Amino acid sequence: MKSGKTTIPSALPVACTLLALAILFGASPGSAQSTTWQTYRCGDGSEFIVGFFGYDKRAHMQVDGKAVTLEKRVALTGSRYSGGGVTLRVTKSGTTFKIGKRPVTTCQLT
């Protein structure tokens, strides 16, 4: 067998593995339907987009031009997510956001 050529039998296990991983990690049409994207505007002028996926307890955020994945943390009320120097709290009374050393700010859905 010449180097650089892929035969169908050797590519089949790779394709099956990729398919299994896609199914395992939720890359199916059903999981796309349980995706929620929310856009927020905050009191300090910052804006961000956060995505919640039905198969994942984390929050996936786009803020200051960077993608940040926030782990779900224990909260007495509502939900709290943090990671990468970012904290997002969502409660019945409102949403707050903190990034780095900036003060906590309240945010509204847009």
Secondary structure, 3 states (H helix, E strand, C coil): CCCCCCCHHHHHHHHHHHHHHHHHCCCCHHHHCCEEEEEEEECCCCEEEEEEECCCCCEEEEECCEEEEEEEECCCCCEEEEECCEEEEEECCEEEEEECCCCCEEEEEC
